[in-house]
Structure formats: structure tokens, C-alpha cells
Amino acid sequence: SVLPLVLLVFSRLSTPLLSRSQGMSSETTMKKRKMNGQDDGAAASPPAAAERQLGEDGTAATATELSMVAKTKAQIMAHAQNNDMDSRLSQIDELQNKCQSMRNEMDGKRSRLSRVDELENRCSRLERSMKVLVQDQRWEYSARPIPYSYWVERGYDEDEVDMLDNVISGFEQQTCKLRRGEERGEITLGNDDLRNDESETVLPHGELLLPHWQEFTNALQLYHQSDTGRPFDFEVFSICNIQLSPFVLDTLTQALKMIRFERFVLARNDFVNARKGVNFAIEFMQNHPGLSDFSCSDNPIDSMEDMNHLLGAINSHPSLKKIYLENCCGESVTGHSILCSLLTSDIRIKRIFLPSNNIRTMGSTHLSDFLAGNPPLEYLELRNNHLDDNDAAVIAEALQGNTNLCHIDLEENNITDVGSNALKSAIFPDSSGMNSNVANANHTCYIHGLENDINNFDLRKVLNIERKIYFLMSSRNRQGTNVLHLDLEFGGDSLKLAPKVLECVHRCWRSNYVKISHVVVNPLSIMYEVLQSWKMPNLFENC
């Protein structure tokens, strides 16, 4: 590609050189003519000679010729630069291809390493299972009951001892279930009903309890997954009201790796080492990518670092849909930070429960801003925290544009009648206009704590709208102003609305939650008012 340009330059340079040689020969002829007396008076130099200048090589050249040379040089330089740029771009493309090839190779290695890890886990599990089988060729539950006197000596009363005995007997029941190969239902250690009991009795860790743990983890180890096509072996794995030591947590982590669960529950476990407890929960979630529900209650976490690790595992989990964290804030952990960590723009969780976590917004609008963005969150429980009237007001404003949230629980907070009225206005605006009551209200979210007459009972938006219309018309019926208001709000179209309004009233009356309300009147009363006040011939002519 450079050769044509070189030839072009050569041709352009050769032309002026030939012209110069011709000029020189003409000049010599003129000199001879002068010497011979043949000068015809044209002694002046020809015009072209006046325009000649010295080129870079010292030879004479015209300005046009010099311009052409400079232009040609510039073209050659630009062409060389373009060639250099093309070469560099080609090198970049080559490097990018090499990088992509290396990425693909690394992905393949990661996949193979993941497979290797999985096989190692299976081999380790099989090895442990073989040891258990060798020891238990004729198995029977060998862990002995803990004597009654053992608990009495440690200050437990009779009722508490009975509860502890029930918890210990659960070890044998769950172990036998696993040994028999049962696949449905729950694996539950401890009584989760104790969370709602006034007693806070927790089965403490001790040497006498270790044989029971050994029997249980051996049964987990021997459990064989069947190819039933179901995504889970058990619906729930829960440990409630049992203290967990680091040794027990490590043993459980290994034994639970290969069993699939849908829900995971930890309640009142009084961890001997709180960080170990947090790591146990994190590893459980990481080992169970199909988990959809995680619950942790009455297990205070004192370190914000540990809490952030737990929240990071929750947010990064691929399939969690429900989170329940109750009374999990220790001394240095703030409930509002937990709330903000869970309410993210890329949230996948549908149901969040954060009761009793000392949540104070301190004027922050993170919660209301999140709800105003209409995220996919469907259920939010913030019961027994420290939200106030200002929080209620901004939440009410945010709910007006939210169509995904179905339930929000704000009971047992610092919300007075002022905040309650703000929340009511989000559901059923305090206005006499049907347009404002229907168009500007939230018709999908049930707010726990508000009286039933104004709440959104049904998951179907249209039924909530119809019920609010019925309530509004019932209120107007007492004053006999239904037709007047409809004429003012809808003008000439109000007559066309009459059949639909009466149908709406009749349909709502058939719903039980409307019949028991003291707000509504009998639909016959509304029908009578409408038929009496409107000109019925005009009604039928316009319909």
C-alpha cells in the first residue's frame, strides 16, 4: 500500500527536475546567442525563473512544487500512522481474544473444582457413613435418659424439668425417623412452641447430652436421598430452646450438608460462642442453595461485623424468599441498619419479618423511599419497634404509589392517633369525593393495627375498591346525598354509572366482612335513594 504513494512522489518530483534541465539548456542557448550578437532584447529572465526557490536539497523549485512535496510527505506520514494504528488495534483484538479464552478456561476449572469439592464431600460423607454402619450393624438408640435429679440439683423446678425431658425425648424421635428413612415433614429438635411461652427454659449443653447428639448426627449421616423428584427431603430443619456448643455446631454442619431443606429455623439457642452460631447459619445457607425460608429469633448478635456477615449471606442467597429475624440485636447492633441492609434495590426476598429489633429511623427516609419505589416485597413486619408518627406519615405517603406490598405490620410501635390517621388516609382518604377515595388510595396493602372497616381485606384489588365505594355510599345515604355527589363528580355520566353502582353495592353486601360492619347500610336503602332521586326514564334512555 506504500509503493503507489512512493511512485506518485517520484513522478511528481521527476517532472520539475526535467523542467529544470530544459530550462538550463534554454538558458545556455540564450547566452550563446548573446555572444554571437543575436540578442533580440529579451535580456530579462523568464517569468518562471523569478518564481523559483531553493528546495531542501538545494535545487531550484517552484512554490507549487514545494507544496506538492509537503503534501505528499504529510500523506505518507498519515498513512504510516494509520498502518501503525491498525497494527495496534489488531494487537488489542488479539489480547482480548486471549483474555476471553483464559476466562473460559478459568470458568471451566472452577466448574471442575466445584465438582471435585462436591465429590470430596460425598466421599467424606460415605466414609463417615461406613464407620457408623460398621459400629451399628444392629442399631438401637443407646443414649440414656438424663436423670430427674440431675436437673433438680441445678435448680430447675418440676415444670421446667418436664419441658427439658420432652426436648430430650425429641432426640430419640427424630433419630428414629431418620433411621427409618422417612422423607416428609419436619426435623425438629426442641419445642418451637416454647418461644411463645412465658418460660425461657433452654436445654443447656452438657456431657450427658453428647450421646444424644451423637445418635442424631449419625442418623443424619446415614440418611439416604431418594429420587422422588421433589426439590426437598424435608420441609423444615429447626433447633429451638437448645443451647449449641461449637463442637455440636461443627458436627451438625458436616452431617447436614447433603440433606435438602426448604426452611431453616434457629430459636433461643443461647450459643456458647455467638460467632460460631452466626457462621453455622451462614454455612447452612451456603450449603443449601435451594433454601427458601430462614428464621432466627431470640439469638442476640453483639457484633456488627458478625451481623453484616449474616446479612451478606442472606442478600447473596439465590433462592431465599422469607426472612424472620426477631430480637437479634445485641448491644452494638442497630435494628435500623439491619432493615436498611435487607431493603436493597435488587431485593429478591418477598417477606421480611423484623419484630422486636429496636428499630429507630431517627428521621431517615430509607424505608419510605424503598416502599415508594414499588419493590417486589409483599410482606413487611415491623412490630414492637420504635417507629413514630413521622415514620407513619412518610410510610403512608409511600404506600399511595405501591401496588406490590400486601401486608405491613406496625403494631406495638410509638405511633399515636396522628400516625394512625395518616395511615388511614393512605387506605381510605378522608374526602367526600369518590374519585379521591378510589383513584388516590392504596387498594392492595393490609395495615395491621387499623380497624377492619377501612382496611384492604382482599388480595383482589377490585373487591377492595368496591367495598370502599359501598362504605362511602352508606355514609352519604344517611344524609341522602348520593345522587347529588355523583352528579357533581361525574356530571352527565352519573346516570350511566347507576347500574354499576347498584351492582357493586349488592355484590359487596354478600361479603361477610361487610355485613358485620356497623358502617354500611342495607343495600335496599341505597337503591331506594338512587331510584327516588334520579329520573328513571332518562336513566334507561342513556344506558
Secondary structure as GFF3:
##gff-version 3
##sequence-region A 1 543
A	DSSP	alpha_helix	3	35	.	.	.	ID=ss1
A	DSSP	alpha_helix	47	51	.	.	.	ID=ss2
A	DSSP	beta_strand	53	54	.	.	.	ID=ss3
A	DSSP	beta_strand	60	61	.	.	.	ID=ss4
A	DSSP	alpha_helix	63	135	.	.	.	ID=ss5
A	DSSP	alpha_helix	148	152	.	.	.	ID=ss6
A	DSSP	alpha_helix	158	180	.	.	.	ID=ss7
A	DSSP	beta_strand	186	189	.	.	.	ID=ss8
A	DSSP	three_ten_helix	192	196	.	.	.	ID=ss9
A	DSSP	three_ten_helix	207	209	.	.	.	ID=ss10
A	DSSP	alpha_helix	210	222	.	.	.	ID=ss11
A	DSSP	beta_strand	234	240	.	.	.	ID=ss12
A	DSSP	alpha_helix	246	255	.	.	.	ID=ss13
A	DSSP	beta_strand	261	267	.	.	.	ID=ss14
A	DSSP	alpha_helix	274	287	.	.	.	ID=ss15
A	DSSP	beta_strand	293	297	.	.	.	ID=ss16
A	DSSP	alpha_helix	304	316	.	.	.	ID=ss17
A	DSSP	beta_strand	322	326	.	.	.	ID=ss18
A	DSSP	alpha_helix	335	342	.	.	.	ID=ss19
A	DSSP	beta_strand	351	353	.	.	.	ID=ss20
A	DSSP	alpha_helix	366	372	.	.	.	ID=ss21
A	DSSP	beta_strand	379	381	.	.	.	ID=ss22
A	DSSP	alpha_helix	389	399	.	.	.	ID=ss23
A	DSSP	beta_strand	407	409	.	.	.	ID=ss24
A	DSSP	alpha_helix	417	427	.	.	.	ID=ss25
A	DSSP	alpha_helix	434	439	.	.	.	ID=ss26
A	DSSP	beta_strand	446	448	.	.	.	ID=ss27
A	DSSP	three_ten_helix	452	454	.	.	.	ID=ss28
A	DSSP	alpha_helix	461	477	.	.	.	ID=ss29
A	DSSP	alpha_helix	482	490	.	.	.	ID=ss30
A	DSSP	three_ten_helix	491	493	.	.	.	ID=ss31
A	DSSP	alpha_helix	494	509	.	.	.	ID=ss32
A	DSSP	alpha_helix	512	515	.	.	.	ID=ss33
A	DSSP	alpha_helix	523	533	.	.	.	ID=ss34
A	DSSP	alpha_helix	536	542	.	.	.	ID=ss35
###
